[in-house]
Amino acid sequence: MKINKIILQAYGHFTDKVLDFSSQDNGLHIIFGPNEAGKSTTMRAIDSFFYGFGHSSPDAYIHTYKDLAVRMILEPEPGQSMDLTRFKRNKNDLVDHQGQAVDSQVMTRIMSGLTREMYSNMFGLDHQNLRLGAQKILEGGGHLGETLFAAASGITNLRLVLESLTRKADDLFRPRAFSRPIWQNIQTISDLNKTLKDLSTRPEQWKDIKDSLGFLQKEKSDLEKELKDLKTSLNWHDRLYKALPLISNHNDVNTRLEELKTIPELGPDFSSRRVSVLTGLNRVRRDIQEQKDNRQKYLDEIQKLTVNEQVLNLSLDIESLFQKASVIAEARENISDLKLEILSRQSIIKEKSALISKQNTLTESDQFELNPRQVRLIENLTREMDLLKSQIEQIYDDKRDVLQEKENIETELNSIPPVRDIKKIDTISKNLSRALEILDQQKQLQAETEKIQIKINRLLNSLSLWKGDFKELAELTLPLTETIDDFDQKLSLSRQNIQIAESELDQIQDQLNKKKQQLKTLDPHQSLPSPKDLPHARKLRDKGWEIIKSFYIENNQQQSDLSDFLNASGATDLTQGFEHFMLKADEIADISLKNASDIASRAALLLEIQDLEKKTSQLDQNLKNKLGEQKELINNWQKIWTPINITPLSPREMAAWISRVKEITSLGEQLEGLLLDKEKTDKMIHSITESSKEVLSMEGVEIPEQIDFITLTALVEEHRERASQQISTRKNLEHDLKKTSNRLKNLELKHNELTNQATEKKNLWKQAVQELNIDPLQNPQEISQEIKICSEISDSLKYLKRLETSKNGLEKKCREFSSQVIKLINKIGDEEKSDSRPEEVVNNVYKKLQKEQEKHARKKDLLDRLDNTGHKLSELNKEFKILEDNLELLCQEAGTESSENLVEVEKKASLAAELRSRLDHINSRLMELAAGEDLNTFMSRARNLGPDELQTTIHELEKEQEEKEPDLEKLIRKITEKELQLKQMDGTSQVPDFEQKIQEQRAVLETNVEQYISLRLAAHILSAEIERYRAANQGPVLQSASEIFRKITLDSFSRIMADYDEKGDPVIKAVRQNDAALQVQDLSDGSRDQLFLALRLGGIHRYLQENPPFPFMADDILVHFDDERSIKTLSVLTELSRKTQVLFFTHHRHLIDLASNIPENNMVKVYELKQD
């Protein structure tokens, strides 16, 4: 979209101000104006035109609201034009050039759906936003995604928006901040549900109905299973029954395919190839015969043709003369016309010469030629004298009208009496107007006071735990909100810890019981040996062997060892004891080997049980510690409320209680402030009333003793209006009288000036006429006529001379042509009639040449055709051989020696293919019916059962299903009745109230959760969109921005690059010519400004690659740029104007001079707004 013209019909201080941008398609439009000249007003007018004026406007200080109007001529698309005007109206504010209302959607389509804020952010940039954008880049650490998104969209406070969304979401909910609204809602709902459950429990009746309901539900489950099995069987038999016809077709198709097994399977294109080959053979035979006939015909015709080579050799000469012949014929006609024209002109000159006083010969054109400069001077002087005469006559008429007007004004002025000063009346009028506003304020204060008082009383009556008025309440020293939040978090954390400890203890005890039960199941009689039993038995066996060796081999008899050994074995002698322990060790070894797995499991279970018992002891002690800590917290919580004699509820409830107290205290402060304000307004109204009465009395106005405030105001306004009208009328008449006197004086001066000019022009005119040797005593019209005749005679004599010259030249050409024709005839040797014109002779010779050329061309064409025919015969013979080979291949493919049998074989192959397709379809359908079962088995079962048996079975199954379905419906009705009874049993008279409270809390919770989700989702979407924009546009935007940044920094930097900071986040860096990469915090303020501008313009370049153009408006963005960088930036903006319209607003005149120095200065146009 492009703006071709802006007409500020009535806007700000402008009236019908025009800015015409249509003189150039592309280029930089600089709108210059000093301070207060209307630069900002123009930008607001553009905004008002696109998006409407809004409820109020700062630009209606000269024109009224109803007169505000901005008109524009737009070019929505190349070649289109729309003339629209925007008024300040509630409806139909947009009209076309015919005054017809235009739908607002038209402007929406022109703006491609861009809102006012979007357009301002994306296509508008001023100095403040440029500095702010650079500052936000610095604050964001040059974050790549945020920087690119902010530069492209123009939204510079992205980080503040993200932080605001996160902060608002945290105010609603944080995982461990239990005083937040959502946690409060959840806790309140939990407490209410607990109370409701306690109210609605009736154990005995409820248990009976519950048991009955369980029995019915089990019966229903069993019946549903039976019905499901019935349905499965019914479906299986039904599939077998449906498969029988398909099985019959399957057998029939297989039989027919067996009959055709000798027929080869032909390709799908066999038929088309056969038809193509046979058709081609017939066509080629016809074409060969046709070419042979043509060859003989061409040979016969060539022999009959004879060509005159002498005429063909002179073709260039003949064609050249033939082309000249028409020109010569035309020249002969022109010679005759010229002779007649010469005679006519001579007659006209003679007639006009008789009309003037001078006598000259017809051939002397110089005697009739007048000085053109003198002629123009006389004509100009004549026109000026006529104009001066009409102006002098008009001044006489104007003087008469002005004198009459002056006399009327003086008469009216004398009739108006003098008026006294009304400044004091103006003052009291303003005071009374202000008093009316104060009265309204007083009524509002009274209403607000009563409303707040009622609200305070209601809140005090509903406040629990404390009694008294709001002043006493305000003096209470309450715990801090942070203290309450801290106790709330600690108590909630304590409850959670206790629950976790109890849960962990229960889990460990459950595990311990399960392990003991597993151990009891594994070794119910405790008959399995432990891992220590076998080593112990072997140790005793070895000890017995050591004693035996000591007794019988070493003769070392130690009675203490023997006694201990025998006591351990229970034997009476050493041999029995040793045998006992040896057998015991073998027995344990055998049992261990036989039950190795169970023994290992038992050992593992014992270890696990030992570990779980240890954990149980630790967790039990931990639970006792947690309960002690909770008790201590509750005692501390109650202590902080002791100073104000309040037994506190839970921290969450007390937080709500303190919130209610603060609300009452705040309302009390508001009430005291309102009472003070009301007392002030009473005093102000009394003071204004008394001063007004005093001034009116001094002015001689009678005031009733009992007068209300409204009547007093009307009396003052009536007196003021009457005095103001007299003063205004007298001032207007005095001003009109002064203007009339000035006009009369100016008319006198103008009359004298015009009279002098008329005399001067008359003298100059006479002098000029005398210099042309014309009698000046004639009137100006006669002199003008004589000048005109002399000029016409001079022009006619010159034209006559040119005619003579043309006639002589044409006669010379005719003579030369005749000589050339004679020479040509002599070369050819033909005899032509001597009385024929040369051009007729040339025409005859040219016709003969054409005939010879036609015969020559025909002979050449026949030779070419003869050669072409031979080539075609060769190609046709090759094609015939290829087609015969293809036919033989088709016969081999069909398995036949004769091509005559191809059609019959093709029909049988087609039938076999069709049968195979049918067989595939039947198999596919049978596989669907088999539902995964082996197809042969499924078909065998169907054949074995047969249609009659299947139909009988299906009928029996359907009958059984119909009998059981009503039973299921009865059970469902009974279950529904029992469930309804359970619902009706719940609750007492208090239940509805608690249910209502729960619903209210759920509604509040839903609202808070929706708001929390919306805030979190908005933050996530904004972050995701920033990242998406970075990923999609990082390359194109940085490429364009790098080139712009290099230019406007005068090559101080080579490019902009994407890199990572020390945290691994993507950031923007500026690269110097020596490849040193600087982060944004390392750049100067000016370089950051230029970086943001480059990114902003790079984003616009990227946007314009995929979207229609819109005017880009820049407002004094070069305030902090030096001259050299300003020149480069202006050059960059001019380059941008090749893609979209650029409007550059400034009040710095030196920028205009700088713009004239850029290479593209021919694309810059300046528009000046002058200060009124």
Secondary structure in CASP SS format (residue, H / E / C, confidence):
PFRMAT SS
TARGET T0000
AUTHOR 0000-0000-0000
METHOD secondary structure of the structure
MODEL  1
M C 1.00
K E 1.00
I E 1.00
N E 1.00
K E 1.00
I E 1.00
I E 1.00
L E 1.00
Q E 1.00
A E 1.00
Y E 1.00
G C 1.00
H C 1.00
F E 1.00
T E 1.00
D E 1.00
K E 1.00
V E 1.00
L E 1.00
D E 1.00
F C 1.00
S C 1.00
S C 1.00
Q C 1.00
D C 1.00
N C 1.00
G C 1.00
L E 1.00
H E 1.00
I E 1.00
I E 1.00
F E 1.00
G C 1.00
P C 1.00
N C 1.00
E C 1.00
A C 1.00
G C 1.00
K H 1.00
S H 1.00
T H 1.00
T H 1.00
M H 1.00
R H 1.00
A H 1.00
I H 1.00
D H 1.00
S H 1.00
F H 1.00
F H 1.00
Y H 1.00
G C 1.00
F C 1.00
G C 1.00
H C 1.00
S C 1.00
S C 1.00
P C 1.00
D C 1.00
A C 1.00
Y C 1.00
I C 1.00
H C 1.00
T C 1.00
Y H 1.00
K H 1.00
D H 1.00
L C 1.00
A E 1.00
V E 1.00
R E 1.00
M E 1.00
I E 1.00
L E 1.00
E E 1.00
P C 1.00
E C 1.00
P C 1.00
G C 1.00
Q C 1.00
S C 1.00
M E 1.00
D E 1.00
L E 1.00
T E 1.00
R E 1.00
F E 1.00
K C 1.00
R C 1.00
N C 1.00
K C 1.00
N C 1.00
D C 1.00
L E 1.00
V E 1.00
D E 1.00
H C 1.00
Q C 1.00
G C 1.00
Q C 1.00
A E 1.00
V C 1.00
D C 1.00
S H 1.00
Q H 1.00
V H 1.00
M H 1.00
T H 1.00
R H 1.00
I H 1.00
M C 1.00
S C 1.00
G C 1.00
L C 1.00
T C 1.00
R H 1.00
E H 1.00
M H 1.00
Y H 1.00
S H 1.00
N H 1.00
M H 1.00
F H 1.00
G E 1.00
L E 1.00
D E 1.00
H H 1.00
Q H 1.00
N H 1.00
L H 1.00
R H 1.00
L H 1.00
G H 1.00
A H 1.00
Q H 1.00
K H 1.00
I H 1.00
L H 1.00
E H 1.00
G C 1.00
G C 1.00
G C 1.00
H E 1.00
L H 1.00
G H 1.00
E H 1.00
T H 1.00
L H 1.00
F H 1.00
A H 1.00
A H 1.00
A H 1.00
S H 1.00
G C 1.00
I C 1.00
T C 1.00
N C 1.00
L H 1.00
R H 1.00
L H 1.00
V H 1.00
L H 1.00
E H 1.00
S H 1.00
L H 1.00
T H 1.00
R H 1.00
K H 1.00
A H 1.00
D H 1.00
D H 1.00
L H 1.00
F C 1.00
R C 1.00
P C 1.00
R C 1.00
A C 1.00
F C 1.00
S C 1.00
R C 1.00
P H 1.00
I H 1.00
W H 1.00
Q H 1.00
N H 1.00
I H 1.00
Q H 1.00
T H 1.00
I H 1.00
S H 1.00
D H 1.00
L H 1.00
N H 1.00
K H 1.00
T H 1.00
L H 1.00
K H 1.00
D H 1.00
L H 1.00
S C 1.00
T C 1.00
R C 1.00
P H 1.00
E H 1.00
Q H 1.00
W H 1.00
K H 1.00
D H 1.00
I H 1.00
K H 1.00
D H 1.00
S H 1.00
L H 1.00
G H 1.00
F H 1.00
L H 1.00
Q H 1.00
K H 1.00
E H 1.00
K H 1.00
S H 1.00
D H 1.00
L H 1.00
E H 1.00
K H 1.00
E H 1.00
L H 1.00
K H 1.00
D H 1.00
L H 1.00
K H 1.00
T H 1.00
S H 1.00
L H 1.00
N H 1.00
W H 1.00
H H 1.00
D H 1.00
R H 1.00
L H 1.00
Y H 1.00
K H 1.00
A H 1.00
L H 1.00
P H 1.00
L H 1.00
I H 1.00
S H 1.00
N H 1.00
H H 1.00
N H 1.00
D H 1.00
V H 1.00
N H 1.00
T H 1.00
R H 1.00
L H 1.00
E H 1.00
E H 1.00
L C 1.00
K C 1.00
T C 1.00
I C 1.00
P C 1.00
E C 1.00
L C 1.00
G C 1.00
P C 1.00
D C 1.00
F H 1.00
S H 1.00
S H 1.00
R H 1.00
R H 1.00
V H 1.00
S H 1.00
V H 1.00
L H 1.00
T H 1.00
G H 1.00
L H 1.00
N H 1.00
R H 1.00
V H 1.00
R H 1.00
R H 1.00
D H 1.00
I H 1.00
Q H 1.00
E H 1.00
Q H 1.00
K H 1.00
D H 1.00
N H 1.00
R H 1.00
Q H 1.00
K H 1.00
Y H 1.00
L H 1.00
D H 1.00
E H 1.00
I H 1.00
Q H 1.00
K H 1.00
L C 1.00
T C 1.00
V C 1.00
N C 1.00
E H 1.00
Q H 1.00
V H 1.00
L H 1.00
N H 1.00
L C 1.00
S H 1.00
L H 1.00
D H 1.00
I H 1.00
E H 1.00
S H 1.00
L H 1.00
F H 1.00
Q H 1.00
K H 1.00
A H 1.00
S H 1.00
V H 1.00
I H 1.00
A H 1.00
E H 1.00
A H 1.00
R H 1.00
E H 1.00
N H 1.00
I H 1.00
S H 1.00
D H 1.00
L H 1.00
K H 1.00
L H 1.00
E H 1.00
I H 1.00
L H 1.00
S H 1.00
R H 1.00
Q H 1.00
S H 1.00
I H 1.00
I H 1.00
K H 1.00
E H 1.00
K H 1.00
S H 1.00
A C 1.00
L C 1.00
I C 1.00
S C 1.00
K C 1.00
Q C 1.00
N C 1.00
T C 1.00
L C 1.00
T C 1.00
E C 1.00
S H 1.00
D H 1.00
Q H 1.00
F C 1.00
E C 1.00
L C 1.00
N C 1.00
P H 1.00
R H 1.00
Q H 1.00
V H 1.00
R H 1.00
L H 1.00
I H 1.00
E H 1.00
N H 1.00
L H 1.00
T H 1.00
R H 1.00
E H 1.00
M H 1.00
D H 1.00
L H 1.00
L H 1.00
K H 1.00
S H 1.00
Q H 1.00
I H 1.00
E H 1.00
Q H 1.00
I H 1.00
Y H 1.00
D H 1.00
D H 1.00
K H 1.00
R H 1.00
D H 1.00
V H 1.00
L H 1.00
Q H 1.00
E H 1.00
K H 1.00
E H 1.00
N H 1.00
I H 1.00
E H 1.00
T H 1.00
E H 1.00
L H 1.00
N H 1.00
S C 1.00
I C 1.00
P C 1.00
P C 1.00
V C 1.00
R C 1.00
D C 1.00
I C 1.00
K H 1.00
K H 1.00
I H 1.00
D H 1.00
T H 1.00
I H 1.00
S H 1.00
K H 1.00
N H 1.00
L H 1.00
S H 1.00
R H 1.00
A H 1.00
L H 1.00
E H 1.00
I H 1.00
L H 1.00
D H 1.00
Q H 1.00
Q H 1.00
K H 1.00
Q H 1.00
L H 1.00
Q H 1.00
A H 1.00
E H 1.00
T H 1.00
E H 1.00
K H 1.00
I H 1.00
Q H 1.00
I H 1.00
K H 1.00
I H 1.00
N H 1.00
R H 1.00
L H 1.00
L H 1.00
N H 1.00
S H 1.00
L C 1.00
S C 1.00
L C 1.00
W C 1.00
K C 1.00
G C 1.00
D C 1.00
F H 1.00
K H 1.00
E H 1.00
L H 1.00
A H 1.00
E C 1.00
L C 1.00
T C 1.00
L C 1.00
P C 1.00
L C 1.00
T H 1.00
E H 1.00
T H 1.00
I H 1.00
D H 1.00
D H 1.00
F H 1.00
D H 1.00
Q H 1.00
K H 1.00
L H 1.00
S H 1.00
L H 1.00
S H 1.00
R H 1.00
Q H 1.00
N H 1.00
I H 1.00
Q H 1.00
I H 1.00
A H 1.00
E H 1.00
S H 1.00
E H 1.00
L H 1.00
D H 1.00
Q H 1.00
I H 1.00
Q H 1.00
D H 1.00
Q H 1.00
L H 1.00
N H 1.00
K H 1.00
K H 1.00
K H 1.00
Q H 1.00
Q H 1.00
L H 1.00
K H 1.00
T H 1.00
L H 1.00
D C 1.00
P C 1.00
H C 1.00
Q C 1.00
S C 1.00
L C 1.00
P C 1.00
S C 1.00
P C 1.00
K C 1.00
D H 1.00
L H 1.00
P H 1.00
H H 1.00
A H 1.00
R H 1.00
K H 1.00
L H 1.00
R H 1.00
D H 1.00
K H 1.00
G H 1.00
W H 1.00
E H 1.00
I H 1.00
I H 1.00
K H 1.00
S H 1.00
F H 1.00
Y H 1.00
I C 1.00
E C 1.00
N C 1.00
N C 1.00
Q C 1.00
Q C 1.00
Q H 1.00
S H 1.00
D H 1.00
L H 1.00
S H 1.00
D H 1.00
F H 1.00
L H 1.00
N H 1.00
A H 1.00
S H 1.00
G C 1.00
A C 1.00
T C 1.00
D C 1.00
L H 1.00
T H 1.00
Q H 1.00
G H 1.00
F H 1.00
E H 1.00
H H 1.00
F H 1.00
M H 1.00
L H 1.00
K H 1.00
A H 1.00
D H 1.00
E H 1.00
I H 1.00
A H 1.00
D H 1.00
I H 1.00
S H 1.00
L H 1.00
K H 1.00
N C 1.00
A H 1.00
S H 1.00
D H 1.00
I H 1.00
A H 1.00
S H 1.00
R H 1.00
A H 1.00
A H 1.00
L H 1.00
L H 1.00
L H 1.00
E H 1.00
I H 1.00
Q H 1.00
D H 1.00
L H 1.00
E H 1.00
K H 1.00
K H 1.00
T H 1.00
S H 1.00
Q H 1.00
L H 1.00
D H 1.00
Q H 1.00
N H 1.00
L H 1.00
K H 1.00
N H 1.00
K H 1.00
L H 1.00
G H 1.00
E H 1.00
Q H 1.00
K H 1.00
E H 1.00
L H 1.00
I H 1.00
N H 1.00
N H 1.00
W H 1.00
Q H 1.00
K H 1.00
I C 1.00
W C 1.00
T H 1.00
P H 1.00
I H 1.00
N C 1.00
I C 1.00
T C 1.00
P C 1.00
L C 1.00
S C 1.00
P H 1.00
R H 1.00
E H 1.00
M H 1.00
A H 1.00
A H 1.00
W H 1.00
I H 1.00
S H 1.00
R H 1.00
V H 1.00
K H 1.00
E H 1.00
I H 1.00
T H 1.00
S H 1.00
L H 1.00
G H 1.00
E H 1.00
Q H 1.00
L H 1.00
E H 1.00
G H 1.00
L H 1.00
L H 1.00
L H 1.00
D H 1.00
K H 1.00
E H 1.00
K H 1.00
T H 1.00
D H 1.00
K H 1.00
M H 1.00
I H 1.00
H H 1.00
S H 1.00
I H 1.00
T H 1.00
E H 1.00
S H 1.00
S H 1.00
K H 1.00
E H 1.00
V H 1.00
L H 1.00
S H 1.00
M H 1.00
E C 1.00
G C 1.00
V C 1.00
E C 1.00
I C 1.00
P C 1.00
E C 1.00
Q C 1.00
I C 1.00
D C 1.00
F H 1.00
I H 1.00
T H 1.00
L H 1.00
T H 1.00
A H 1.00
L H 1.00
V H 1.00
E H 1.00
E H 1.00
H H 1.00
R H 1.00
E H 1.00
R H 1.00
A H 1.00
S H 1.00
Q H 1.00
Q H 1.00
I H 1.00
S H 1.00
T H 1.00
R H 1.00
K H 1.00
N H 1.00
L H 1.00
E H 1.00
H H 1.00
D H 1.00
L H 1.00
K H 1.00
K H 1.00
T H 1.00
S H 1.00
N H 1.00
R H 1.00
L H 1.00
K H 1.00
N H 1.00
L H 1.00
E H 1.00
L H 1.00
K H 1.00
H H 1.00
N H 1.00
E H 1.00
L H 1.00
T H 1.00
N H 1.00
Q H 1.00
A H 1.00
T H 1.00
E H 1.00
K H 1.00
K H 1.00
N H 1.00
L H 1.00
W H 1.00
K H 1.00
Q H 1.00
A H 1.00
V H 1.00
Q H 1.00
E H 1.00
L C 1.00
N C 1.00
I C 1.00
D C 1.00
P C 1.00
L C 1.00
Q C 1.00
N C 1.00
P H 1.00
Q H 1.00
E H 1.00
I H 1.00
S H 1.00
Q H 1.00
E H 1.00
I H 1.00
K H 1.00
I H 1.00
C H 1.00
S H 1.00
E H 1.00
I H 1.00
S H 1.00
D H 1.00
S H 1.00
L H 1.00
K H 1.00
Y H 1.00
L H 1.00
K H 1.00
R H 1.00
L H 1.00
E H 1.00
T H 1.00
S H 1.00
K H 1.00
N H 1.00
G H 1.00
L H 1.00
E H 1.00
K H 1.00
K H 1.00
C H 1.00
R H 1.00
E H 1.00
F H 1.00
S H 1.00
S H 1.00
Q H 1.00
V H 1.00
I H 1.00
K H 1.00
L H 1.00
I H 1.00
N H 1.00
K H 1.00
I H 1.00
G C 1.00
D C 1.00
E C 1.00
E C 1.00
K C 1.00
S C 1.00
D C 1.00
S C 1.00
R C 1.00
P H 1.00
E H 1.00
E H 1.00
V H 1.00
V H 1.00
N H 1.00
N H 1.00
V H 1.00
Y H 1.00
K H 1.00
K H 1.00
L H 1.00
Q H 1.00
K H 1.00
E H 1.00
Q H 1.00
E H 1.00
K H 1.00
H H 1.00
A H 1.00
R H 1.00
K H 1.00
K H 1.00
D H 1.00
L H 1.00
L H 1.00
D H 1.00
R H 1.00
L H 1.00
D H 1.00
N H 1.00
T H 1.00
G H 1.00
H H 1.00
K H 1.00
L H 1.00
S H 1.00
E H 1.00
L H 1.00
N H 1.00
K H 1.00
E H 1.00
F H 1.00
K H 1.00
I H 1.00
L H 1.00
E H 1.00
D H 1.00
N H 1.00
L H 1.00
E H 1.00
L H 1.00
L H 1.00
C H 1.00
Q H 1.00
E H 1.00
A H 1.00
G C 1.00
T C 1.00
E C 1.00
S C 1.00
S H 1.00
E H 1.00
N H 1.00
L H 1.00
V H 1.00
E H 1.00
V H 1.00
E H 1.00
K H 1.00
K H 1.00
A H 1.00
S H 1.00
L H 1.00
A H 1.00
A H 1.00
E H 1.00
L H 1.00
R H 1.00
S H 1.00
R H 1.00
L H 1.00
D H 1.00
H H 1.00
I H 1.00
N H 1.00
S H 1.00
R H 1.00
L H 1.00
M H 1.00
E H 1.00
L H 1.00
A H 1.00
A C 1.00
G C 1.00
E C 1.00
D C 1.00
L H 1.00
N H 1.00
T H 1.00
F H 1.00
M H 1.00
S H 1.00
R H 1.00
A H 1.00
R H 1.00
N H 1.00
L H 1.00
G H 1.00
P H 1.00
D H 1.00
E H 1.00
L H 1.00
Q H 1.00
T H 1.00
T H 1.00
I H 1.00
H H 1.00
E H 1.00
L H 1.00
E H 1.00
K H 1.00
E H 1.00
Q H 1.00
E H 1.00
E H 1.00
K H 1.00
E H 1.00
P H 1.00
D H 1.00
L H 1.00
E H 1.00
K H 1.00
L H 1.00
I H 1.00
R H 1.00
K H 1.00
I H 1.00
T H 1.00
E H 1.00
K H 1.00
E H 1.00
L H 1.00
Q H 1.00
L H 1.00
K H 1.00
Q H 1.00
M H 1.00
D C 1.00
G C 1.00
T C 1.00
S C 1.00
Q C 1.00
V H 1.00
P H 1.00
D H 1.00
F H 1.00
E H 1.00
Q H 1.00
K H 1.00
I H 1.00
Q H 1.00
E H 1.00
Q H 1.00
R H 1.00
A H 1.00
V H 1.00
L H 1.00
E H 1.00
T H 1.00
N H 1.00
V H 1.00
E H 1.00
Q H 1.00
Y H 1.00
I H 1.00
S H 1.00
L H 1.00
R H 1.00
L H 1.00
A H 1.00
A H 1.00
H H 1.00
I H 1.00
L H 1.00
S H 1.00
A H 1.00
E H 1.00
I H 1.00
E H 1.00
R H 1.00
Y H 1.00
R H 1.00
A H 1.00
A H 1.00
N H 1.00
Q H 1.00
G H 1.00
P H 1.00
V H 1.00
L H 1.00
Q H 1.00
S H 1.00
A H 1.00
S H 1.00
E H 1.00
I H 1.00
F H 1.00
R H 1.00
K H 1.00
I H 1.00
T C 1.00
L C 1.00
D C 1.00
S C 1.00
F E 1.00
S E 1.00
R E 1.00
I E 1.00
M E 1.00
A E 1.00
D E 1.00
Y E 1.00
D C 1.00
E C 1.00
K C 1.00
G C 1.00
D C 1.00
P E 1.00
V E 1.00
I E 1.00
K E 1.00
A E 1.00
V E 1.00
R E 1.00
Q C 1.00
N C 1.00
D C 1.00
A C 1.00
A E 1.00
L E 1.00
Q E 1.00
V H 1.00
Q H 1.00
D H 1.00
L C 1.00
S C 1.00
D H 1.00
G H 1.00
S H 1.00
R H 1.00
D H 1.00
Q H 1.00
L H 1.00
F H 1.00
L H 1.00
A H 1.00
L H 1.00
R H 1.00
L H 1.00
G H 1.00
G H 1.00
I H 1.00
H H 1.00
R H 1.00
Y H 1.00
L H 1.00
Q H 1.00
E H 1.00
N C 1.00
P C 1.00
P C 1.00
F C 1.00
P C 1.00
F E 1.00
M E 1.00
A E 1.00
D E 1.00
D C 1.00
I C 1.00
L C 1.00
V C 1.00
H C 1.00
F C 1.00
D C 1.00
D H 1.00
E H 1.00
R H 1.00
S H 1.00
I H 1.00
K H 1.00
T H 1.00
L H 1.00
S H 1.00
V H 1.00
L H 1.00
T H 1.00
E H 1.00
L H 1.00
S C 1.00
R C 1.00
K C 1.00
T C 1.00
Q C 1.00
V E 1.00
L E 1.00
F E 1.00
F E 1.00
T E 1.00
H C 1.00
H C 1.00
R C 1.00
H H 1.00
L H 1.00
I H 1.00
D H 1.00
L H 1.00
A H 1.00
S C 1.00
N C 1.00
I C 1.00
P C 1.00
E C 1.00
N H 1.00
N H 1.00
M H 1.00
V E 1.00
K E 1.00
V E 1.00
Y E 1.00
E E 1.00
L C 1.00
K C 1.00
Q C 1.00
D C 1.00
END
